[in-house]
């Protein structure tokens, strides 16, 4: 099988390597990876891989890592009585052609990979859905789910968190990297569930028209126009990880900034220490939003069935709002995944394109 090994200290160094799959373990299932998306989310996994354990899901040689992706796979070999060849699943996959899993907590709709090395990590990432009984699965929307699904859920969780806190008394939310898929997800959920909150998107000058065309924001401005935003009670959600931009926002709003939320790092070359979070800024201390913890809280509060229905309803709304704003671009072969990942790390990928790899 093939894997892409990325140098942890220099993410633009990535090698396509052949690896012996070896025999399948007792109780195991071997998956052939059919497709996965490459998004800014995957860049974040790599940027914070050591601190958050993202490199630990799919082991690689010392100094190297395998970047996690979201996608679809097919059972090609099974030593588990409840899985047959040909079954399709969706979940957390390596940038590779194959993955062995040890299914546990098996139900008609899904299972958990019980591989020992994965148990210390958040359970959210170890869950796989069985497509034959997955309420979110739409065969015609597999591309959108891979591209937007995990990022959309992060946006959903941010809106849910903000709403449960009454938006910290703010009347507007400022989203950086407004063209990013997570920001678009947050904007869509906010538009539908918190319509009283004004949505302001900040993006690069070249992306302003694309973001405006999405219809998800009340106002869209380039990054150098922070000073034009009304200094009213606000919350910021920073997807860019750009320390300079975050500083500009804190200085502009001062005490009017009620909460400063950090999510991801799309501007990798400018993210600075701590993904742009500096404790000496005016206003509230920037706080990192770790989606898996919030997902666990949501499911505990509402139960998996109701929580899943809440997410699915908002997901359908998002597809209505913005599902057609992304052009899906498909590439074949794992070498293409490596090349596109490196381009994305370097900031050379058009946000209007959704990249799907069929390894």
C-alpha positions as a Markdown table, in Angstrom:
| # | Residue | x | y | z |
|---|---|---|---|---|
| 1 | Unk | 0.0 | 0.0 | 0.0 |
| 2 | Unk | 1.0 | 3.6 | -0.4 |
| 3 | Unk | 1.2 | 6.4 | 2.3 |
| 4 | Unk | 2.2 | 10.1 | 2.2 |
| 5 | Unk | 4.8 | 10.8 | 4.9 |
| 6 | Unk | 5.1 | 14.5 | 5.8 |
| 7 | Unk | 8.1 | 16.0 | 7.6 |
| 8 | Unk | 6.6 | 17.4 | 10.8 |
| 9 | Unk | 9.1 | 20.3 | 11.0 |
| 10 | Unk | 8.8 | 21.3 | 7.3 |
| 11 | Unk | 5.3 | 20.5 | 6.1 |
| 12 | Unk | 6.2 | 21.2 | 2.4 |
| 13 | Unk | 8.4 | 18.2 | 2.5 |
| 14 | Unk | 6.2 | 15.2 | 1.7 |
| 15 | Unk | 7.1 | 11.7 | 0.3 |
| 16 | Unk | 5.0 | 9.1 | -1.3 |
| 17 | Unk | 6.2 | 5.7 | 0.1 |
| 18 | Unk | 5.4 | 2.1 | -0.4 |
| 19 | Unk | 4.6 | 0.2 | 2.8 |
| 20 | Unk | 4.0 | -3.5 | 3.4 |
| 21 | Unk | 0.4 | -3.9 | 4.7 |
| 22 | Unk | 1.2 | -7.3 | 6.4 |
| 23 | Unk | -1.4 | -9.8 | 7.5 |
| 24 | Unk | -4.8 | -8.5 | 8.8 |
| 25 | Unk | -5.2 | -8.9 | 12.6 |
| 26 | Unk | -7.8 | -11.1 | 14.1 |
| 27 | Unk | -11.1 | -9.1 | 14.5 |
| 28 | Unk | -9.8 | -6.6 | 12.0 |
| 29 | Unk | -11.2 | -5.1 | 8.8 |
| 30 | Unk | -9.0 | -3.8 | 5.9 |
| 31 | Unk | -10.3 | -0.7 | 4.2 |
| 32 | Unk | -9.4 | 0.4 | 0.7 |
| 33 | Unk | -9.7 | 4.2 | 0.7 |
| 34 | Unk | -11.9 | 5.3 | -2.1 |
| 35 | Unk | -11.9 | 9.1 | -1.7 |
| 36 | Unk | -11.0 | 11.9 | 0.7 |
| 37 | Unk | -11.0 | 15.7 | 0.7 |
| 38 | Unk | -8.0 | 18.0 | 1.2 |
| 39 | Unk | -9.0 | 21.2 | 3.0 |
| 40 | Unk | -7.6 | 23.8 | 5.4 |
| 41 | Unk | -8.7 | 21.6 | 8.1 |
| 42 | Unk | -6.0 | 19.1 | 7.2 |
| 43 | Unk | -3.5 | 21.8 | 7.3 |
| 44 | Unk | -4.6 | 22.6 | 10.9 |
| 45 | Unk | -4.2 | 19.0 | 11.8 |
| 46 | Unk | -0.6 | 19.1 | 10.6 |
| 47 | Unk | 0.2 | 22.6 | 12.1 |
| 48 | Unk | -0.9 | 21.6 | 15.6 |
| 49 | Unk | -0.3 | 17.9 | 15.2 |
| 50 | Unk | 2.1 | 17.4 | 18.1 |
| 51 | Unk | 0.3 | 19.5 | 20.6 |
| 52 | Unk | -3.1 | 18.0 | 19.9 |
| 53 | Unk | -2.0 | 14.4 | 19.1 |
| 54 | Unk | -3.2 | 14.4 | 15.4 |
| 55 | Unk | 0.0 | 12.7 | 14.3 |
| 56 | Unk | -0.8 | 9.8 | 16.7 |
| 57 | Unk | -3.8 | 8.4 | 14.8 |
| 58 | Unk | -1.8 | 6.9 | 11.9 |
| 59 | Unk | 1.8 | 6.1 | 13.0 |
| 60 | Unk | 4.8 | 7.0 | 10.8 |
| 61 | Unk | 8.6 | 6.9 | 11.1 |
| 62 | Unk | 10.3 | 9.3 | 13.5 |
| 63 | Unk | 10.2 | 12.9 | 12.4 |
| 64 | Unk | 7.5 | 12.1 | 9.9 |
| 65 | Unk | 3.7 | 12.1 | 10.1 |
| 66 | Unk | 0.6 | 10.9 | 8.2 |
| 67 | Unk | -2.0 | 13.7 | 7.9 |
| 68 | Unk | -5.5 | 12.6 | 8.8 |
| 69 | Unk | -8.3 | 13.2 | 6.2 |
| 70 | Unk | -12.0 | 12.7 | 6.1 |
| 71 | Unk | -13.5 | 10.4 | 3.4 |
| 72 | Unk | -15.0 | 7.1 | 2.2 |
| 73 | Unk | -13.6 | 3.6 | 2.2 |
| 74 | Unk | -14.6 | 0.1 | 1.2 |
| 75 | Unk | -14.1 | -3.2 | 3.1 |
| 76 | Unk | -11.8 | -5.4 | 1.0 |
| 77 | Unk | -10.9 | -8.0 | 3.7 |
| 78 | Unk | -12.6 | -8.9 | 6.9 |
| 79 | Unk | -11.8 | -11.0 | 9.9 |
| 80 | Unk | -14.8 | -9.6 | 11.8 |
| 81 | Unk | -18.1 | -11.5 | 11.7 |
| 82 | Unk | -20.3 | -8.3 | 11.3 |
| 83 | Unk | -18.4 | -6.9 | 8.2 |
| 84 | Unk | -18.4 | -8.3 | 4.7 |
| 85 | Unk | -16.3 | -7.3 | 1.7 |
| 86 | Unk | -17.9 | -4.5 | -0.2 |
| 87 | Unk | -19.4 | -2.6 | 2.7 |
| 88 | Unk | -18.7 | 1.2 | 2.6 |
| 89 | Unk | -17.9 | 3.4 | 5.5 |
| 90 | Unk | -17.2 | 7.1 | 6.2 |
| 91 | Unk | -14.8 | 8.6 | 8.7 |
| 92 | Unk | -11.2 | 9.6 | 9.7 |
| 93 | Unk | -8.6 | 8.2 | 7.2 |
| 94 | Unk | -4.9 | 8.5 | 6.6 |
| 95 | Unk | -3.4 | 10.1 | 3.5 |
| 96 | Unk | -2.9 | 6.6 | 2.1 |
| 97 | Unk | -4.5 | 3.9 | 0.0 |
| 98 | Unk | -5.5 | 1.5 | 2.8 |
| 99 | Unk | -6.3 | 1.4 | 6.6 |
| 100 | Unk | -6.7 | -1.5 | 9.0 |
| 101 | Unk | -9.3 | -1.0 | 11.8 |
| 102 | Unk | -10.4 | -3.1 | 14.8 |
| 103 | Unk | -14.2 | -2.5 | 14.9 |
| 104 | Unk | -15.8 | -2.3 | 18.4 |
| 105 | Unk | -19.1 | -0.9 | 19.7 |
| 106 | Unk | -20.6 | -2.1 | 16.4 |
| 107 | Unk | -24.1 | -1.0 | 15.5 |
| 108 | Unk | -26.0 | -1.0 | 12.2 |
| 109 | Unk | -25.1 | 2.7 | 11.7 |
| 110 | Unk | -21.4 | 2.6 | 12.8 |
| 111 | Unk | -18.5 | 1.4 | 14.8 |
| 112 | Unk | -15.5 | 2.6 | 16.8 |
| 113 | Unk | -11.9 | 1.7 | 15.9 |
| 114 | Unk | -10.5 | 0.0 | 19.0 |
| 115 | Unk | -6.9 | 0.0 | 17.8 |
| 116 | Unk | -4.8 | 0.4 | 21.0 |
| 117 | Unk | -2.8 | 3.4 | 19.8 |
| 118 | Unk | -6.0 | 5.4 | 19.1 |
| 119 | Unk | -7.7 | 5.1 | 22.5 |
| 120 | Unk | -6.0 | 8.1 | 24.1 |
| 121 | Unk | -7.4 | 10.4 | 21.4 |
| 122 | Unk | -10.9 | 12.0 | 21.3 |
| 123 | Unk | -13.6 | 9.4 | 20.6 |
| 124 | Unk | -15.1 | 11.7 | 17.9 |
| 125 | Unk | -12.2 | 10.8 | 15.5 |
| 126 | Unk | -12.4 | 7.1 | 16.2 |
| 127 | Unk | -16.1 | 6.7 | 15.1 |
| 128 | Unk | -16.9 | 5.5 | 11.6 |
| 129 | Unk | -20.4 | 5.5 | 10.0 |
| 130 | Unk | -21.7 | 2.5 | 7.9 |
| 131 | Unk | -23.2 | 4.2 | 4.9 |
| 132 | Unk | -26.0 | 1.7 | 4.4 |
| 133 | Unk | -27.6 | 3.1 | 7.6 |
| 134 | Unk | -26.2 | 6.6 | 7.9 |
| 135 | Unk | -28.8 | 9.3 | 8.1 |
| 136 | Unk | -26.4 | 12.0 | 6.8 |
| 137 | Unk | -25.4 | 10.0 | 3.8 |
| 138 | Unk | -26.5 | 11.1 | 0.4 |
| 139 | Unk | -24.8 | 9.4 | -2.6 |
| 140 | Unk | -25.2 | 12.5 | -4.7 |
| 141 | Unk | -23.5 | 14.7 | -2.0 |
| 142 | Unk | -20.5 | 12.5 | -1.0 |
| 143 | Unk | -18.1 | 15.2 | -2.3 |
| 144 | Unk | -19.7 | 18.0 | -0.3 |
| 145 | Unk | -19.8 | 15.9 | 2.8 |
| 146 | Unk | -16.0 | 15.1 | 2.6 |
| 147 | Unk | -15.2 | 18.8 | 1.8 |
| 148 | Unk | -17.5 | 20.5 | 4.2 |
| 149 | Unk | -18.8 | 17.9 | 6.7 |
| 150 | Unk | -16.1 | 18.1 | 9.5 |
| 151 | Unk | -15.6 | 21.8 | 9.0 |
| 152 | Unk | -19.3 | 22.4 | 9.0 |
| 153 | Unk | -19.7 | 20.6 | 12.2 |
| 154 | Unk | -17.0 | 22.8 | 13.8 |
| 155 | Unk | -19.0 | 25.8 | 12.6 |
| 156 | Unk | -22.2 | 24.3 | 14.0 |
| 157 | Unk | -20.6 | 23.7 | 17.4 |
| 158 | Unk | -19.2 | 27.3 | 17.6 |
| 159 | Unk | -22.7 | 28.7 | 16.9 |
| 160 | Unk | -24.2 | 26.4 | 19.5 |
| 161 | Unk | -21.6 | 27.4 | 22.1 |
| 162 | Unk | -22.0 | 31.1 | 21.4 |
| 163 | Unk | -25.8 | 30.9 | 21.5 |
| 164 | Unk | -25.7 | 29.0 | 24.8 |
| 165 | Unk | -23.6 | 31.9 | 26.1 |
| 166 | Unk | -26.1 | 34.5 | 24.7 |
| 167 | Unk | -23.2 | 35.5 | 22.4 |
| 168 | Unk | -21.5 | 37.1 | 25.4 |
| 169 | Unk | -23.8 | 40.1 | 25.0 |
| 170 | Unk | -22.5 | 40.9 | 21.5 |
| 171 | Unk | -24.7 | 41.9 | 18.5 |
| 172 | Unk | -22.2 | 41.0 | 15.8 |
| 173 | Unk | -19.6 | 38.3 | 15.0 |
| 174 | Unk | -16.5 | 39.0 | 12.9 |
| 175 | Unk | -15.2 | 35.9 | 11.1 |
| 176 | Unk | -11.6 | 36.0 | 9.6 |
| 177 | Unk | -10.8 | 33.8 | 6.7 |
| 178 | Unk | -14.4 | 34.2 | 5.7 |
| 179 | Unk | -13.9 | 32.2 | 2.5 |
| 180 | Unk | -12.8 | 29.1 | 4.6 |
| 181 | Unk | -15.3 | 26.3 | 4.7 |
| 182 | Unk | -15.5 | 26.3 | 8.5 |
| 183 | Unk | -16.3 | 30.1 | 8.5 |
| 184 | Unk | -19.0 | 29.5 | 5.9 |
| 185 | Unk | -20.5 | 26.8 | 8.0 |
| 186 | Unk | -20.6 | 29.0 | 11.0 |
| 187 | Unk | -22.1 | 31.9 | 9.0 |
| 188 | Unk | -24.8 | 29.6 | 7.6 |
| 189 | Unk | -25.8 | 28.2 | 11.0 |
| 190 | Unk | -25.7 | 31.7 | 12.6 |
| 191 | Unk | -27.9 | 33.1 | 9.8 |
| 192 | Unk | -30.5 | 30.4 | 10.5 |
| 193 | Unk | -30.3 | 29.9 | 14.3 |
| 194 | Unk | -29.1 | 33.3 | 15.5 |
| 195 | Unk | -30.5 | 35.7 | 12.8 |
| 196 | Unk | -30.3 | 38.7 | 15.2 |
| 197 | Unk | -26.5 | 38.5 | 15.1 |
| 198 | Unk | -24.9 | 40.5 | 12.4 |
| 199 | Unk | -22.3 | 38.4 | 10.4 |
| 200 | Unk | -19.2 | 40.3 | 9.2 |
| 201 | Unk | -16.7 | 38.4 | 7.1 |
| 202 | Unk | -13.0 | 39.4 | 6.7 |
| 203 | Unk | -11.0 | 38.0 | 3.8 |
| 204 | Unk | -8.2 | 38.7 | 1.4 |
| 205 | Unk | -9.0 | 41.4 | -1.3 |
| 206 | Unk | -9.0 | 38.7 | -4.0 |
| 207 | Unk | -11.7 | 36.7 | -2.2 |
| 208 | Unk | -14.1 | 39.5 | -1.4 |
| 209 | Unk | -16.4 | 38.9 | -4.4 |
| 210 | Unk | -16.5 | 35.1 | -3.9 |
| 211 | Unk | -17.4 | 35.6 | -0.2 |
| 212 | Unk | -20.1 | 38.2 | -1.0 |
| 213 | Unk | -21.6 | 35.9 | -3.7 |
| 214 | Unk | -22.1 | 33.2 | -1.0 |
| 215 | Unk | -24.8 | 35.3 | 0.5 |
| 216 | Unk | -23.8 | 34.1 | 4.0 |
| 217 | Unk | -22.6 | 37.4 | 5.4 |
| 218 | Unk | -24.3 | 40.7 | 6.1 |
| 219 | Unk | -21.0 | 42.5 | 5.2 |
| 220 | Unk | -17.7 | 41.4 | 3.7 |
| 221 | Unk | -14.5 | 43.5 | 4.0 |
| 222 | Unk | -10.8 | 43.0 | 3.1 |
| 223 | Unk | -8.4 | 42.5 | 5.9 |
| 224 | Unk | -7.1 | 46.1 | 5.7 |
| 225 | Unk | -10.6 | 47.5 | 6.4 |
| 226 | Unk | -10.9 | 46.4 | 10.1 |
| 227 | Unk | -11.1 | 50.1 | 11.1 |
| 228 | Unk | -14.4 | 50.4 | 9.1 |
| 229 | Unk | -16.3 | 47.9 | 11.3 |
| 230 | Unk | -18.5 | 49.6 | 13.9 |
| 231 | Unk | -16.8 | 49.2 | 17.3 |
| 232 | Unk | -20.0 | 47.8 | 18.9 |
| 233 | Unk | -20.2 | 44.8 | 21.3 |
| 234 | Unk | -18.7 | 42.0 | 19.2 |
| 235 | Unk | -17.2 | 38.5 | 19.3 |
| 236 | Unk | -14.5 | 37.5 | 16.9 |
| 237 | Unk | -13.9 | 34.0 | 15.5 |
| 238 | Unk | -10.4 | 33.8 | 14.1 |
| 239 | Unk | -9.9 | 31.1 | 11.5 |
| 240 | Unk | -6.8 | 32.7 | 10.1 |
| 241 | Unk | -4.3 | 32.3 | 12.9 |
| 242 | Unk | -2.7 | 35.6 | 11.8 |
| 243 | Unk | -1.2 | 37.3 | 14.9 |
| 244 | Unk | -1.1 | 40.7 | 13.2 |
| 245 | Unk | -4.8 | 40.6 | 12.2 |
| 246 | Unk | -5.9 | 39.3 | 15.6 |
| 247 | Unk | -4.0 | 42.2 | 17.2 |
| 248 | Unk | -5.7 | 44.7 | 14.9 |
| 249 | Unk | -9.1 | 43.4 | 15.8 |
| 250 | Unk | -8.4 | 43.5 | 19.6 |
| 251 | Unk | -7.0 | 47.0 | 19.3 |
| 252 | Unk | -9.9 | 48.2 | 17.2 |
| 253 | Unk | -12.7 | 46.8 | 19.5 |
| 254 | Unk | -10.9 | 47.1 | 22.9 |
| 255 | Unk | -13.5 | 46.6 | 25.6 |
| 256 | Unk | -16.3 | 46.2 | 23.1 |
| 257 | Unk | -14.8 | 42.8 | 22.2 |
| 258 | Unk | -16.7 | 40.4 | 24.4 |
| 259 | Unk | -15.1 | 37.1 | 23.3 |
| 260 | Unk | -12.1 | 36.2 | 21.1 |
| 261 | Unk | -12.3 | 32.7 | 19.7 |
| 262 | Unk | -9.4 | 30.9 | 18.0 |
| 263 | Unk | -10.1 | 28.2 | 15.4 |
| 264 | Unk | -7.5 | 26.7 | 13.1 |
| 265 | Unk | -4.7 | 28.3 | 11.2 |
| 266 | Unk | -5.4 | 29.0 | 7.5 |
| 267 | Unk | -2.6 | 31.6 | 7.2 |
| 268 | Unk | 0.2 | 29.3 | 8.1 |
| 269 | Unk | 3.0 | 31.7 | 7.3 |
| 270 | Unk | 1.7 | 34.3 | 9.6 |
| 271 | Unk | 0.1 | 32.3 | 12.4 |
| 272 | Unk | 2.8 | 33.2 | 15.0 |
| 273 | Unk | 3.1 | 31.5 | 18.4 |
| 274 | Unk | 0.0 | 29.9 | 19.8 |
| 275 | Unk | -1.9 | 30.2 | 16.5 |
| 276 | Unk | -2.1 | 33.9 | 16.9 |
| 277 | Unk | -3.2 | 34.0 | 20.5 |
| 278 | Unk | -1.3 | 36.7 | 22.5 |
| 279 | Unk | -2.2 | 37.2 | 26.2 |
| 280 | Unk | -1.1 | 40.9 | 26.2 |
| 281 | Unk | -3.8 | 42.1 | 23.7 |
| 282 | Unk | -6.5 | 44.6 | 24.7 |
| 283 | Unk | -9.8 | 43.0 | 25.5 |
| 284 | Unk | -10.5 | 39.3 | 26.4 |
| 285 | Unk | -7.7 | 36.7 | 26.2 |
| 286 | Unk | -8.1 | 34.7 | 23.0 |
| 287 | Unk | -9.5 | 31.2 | 23.7 |
| 288 | Unk | -8.8 | 28.2 | 21.5 |
| 289 | Unk | -12.0 | 26.3 | 20.4 |
| 290 | Unk | -11.4 | 22.6 | 20.4 |
| 291 | Unk | -14.3 | 21.1 | 18.6 |
| 292 | Unk | -14.1 | 17.5 | 19.8 |
| 293 | Unk | -14.6 | 18.5 | 23.4 |
| 294 | Unk | -17.7 | 20.6 | 22.4 |
| 295 | Unk | -19.0 | 17.7 | 20.4 |
| 296 | Unk | -18.8 | 15.4 | 23.3 |
| 297 | Unk | -20.6 | 18.0 | 25.5 |
| 298 | Unk | -23.4 | 18.4 | 22.8 |
| 299 | Unk | -24.0 | 14.6 | 22.6 |
| 300 | Unk | -24.0 | 14.3 | 26.4 |
| 301 | Unk | -26.5 | 17.1 | 26.8 |
| 302 | Unk | -28.9 | 16.1 | 24.1 |
| 303 | Unk | -28.2 | 12.4 | 23.5 |
| 304 | Unk | -26.8 | 11.1 | 20.2 |
| 305 | Unk | -30.1 | 10.8 | 18.4 |
| 306 | Unk | -31.3 | 14.4 | 19.0 |
| 307 | Unk | -27.8 | 15.9 | 18.6 |
| 308 | Unk | -27.4 | 14.0 | 15.3 |
| 309 | Unk | -30.8 | 15.4 | 14.1 |
| 310 | Unk | -29.8 | 18.9 | 15.1 |
| 311 | Unk | -26.6 | 18.7 | 13.1 |
| 312 | Unk | -28.3 | 17.0 | 10.1 |
| 313 | Unk | -31.0 | 19.8 | 10.0 |
| 314 | Unk | -28.3 | 22.5 | 9.9 |
| 315 | Unk | -26.3 | 20.6 | 7.4 |
| 316 | Unk | -29.2 | 20.4 | 5.0 |
| 317 | Unk | -29.7 | 24.2 | 5.5 |
| 318 | Unk | -26.0 | 24.8 | 4.7 |
| 319 | Unk | -26.2 | 22.8 | 1.5 |
| 320 | Unk | -29.2 | 25.0 | 0.5 |
| 321 | Unk | -27.2 | 28.1 | 1.4 |
| 322 | Unk | -23.8 | 27.3 | 0.0 |
| 323 | Unk | -23.5 | 23.8 | -1.3 |
| 324 | Unk | -23.2 | 25.1 | -4.9 |
| 325 | Unk | -20.6 | 27.7 | -4.1 |
| 326 | Unk | -17.8 | 25.2 | -4.2 |
| 327 | Unk | -16.6 | 23.7 | -7.4 |
| 328 | Unk | -15.6 | 20.1 | -6.8 |
| 329 | Unk | -12.3 | 19.2 | -8.4 |
| 330 | Unk | -11.4 | 15.5 | -8.5 |
| 331 | Unk | -7.9 | 14.1 | -8.7 |
| 332 | Unk | -6.7 | 10.5 | -9.0 |
| 333 | Unk | -3.7 | 8.9 | -7.3 |
| 334 | Unk | -2.0 | 9.5 | -3.9 |
| 335 | Unk | 0.7 | 11.6 | -5.6 |
| 336 | Unk | -1.9 | 14.2 | -6.4 |
| 337 | Unk | -2.9 | 14.3 | -2.7 |
| 338 | Unk | 0.7 | 14.9 | -1.8 |
| 339 | Unk | 1.1 | 17.7 | -4.3 |
| 340 | Unk | -2.1 | 19.4 | -3.4 |
| 341 | Unk | -1.4 | 19.2 | 0.3 |
| 342 | Unk | 2.0 | 21.0 | -0.3 |
| 343 | Unk | 0.3 | 23.6 | -2.5 |
| 344 | Unk | -2.3 | 24.2 | 0.2 |
| 345 | Unk | 0.3 | 24.6 | 2.9 |
| 346 | Unk | 1.9 | 27.2 | 0.7 |
| 347 | Unk | -1.4 | 29.0 | 0.3 |
| 348 | Unk | -1.8 | 28.4 | -3.4 |
| 349 | Unk | -5.3 | 26.8 | -3.5 |
| 350 | Unk | -8.4 | 28.7 | -4.7 |
| 351 | Unk | -11.0 | 28.6 | -1.9 |
| 352 | Unk | -13.8 | 28.3 | -4.5 |
| 353 | Unk | -12.5 | 24.8 | -5.3 |
| 354 | Unk | -13.2 | 21.7 | -3.2 |
| 355 | Unk | -10.5 | 19.1 | -3.7 |
| 356 | Unk | -11.4 | 15.4 | -3.7 |
| 357 | Unk | -8.7 | 12.8 | -4.1 |
| 358 | Unk | -9.4 | 9.2 | -5.3 |
| 359 | Unk | -6.2 | 7.4 | -4.3 |
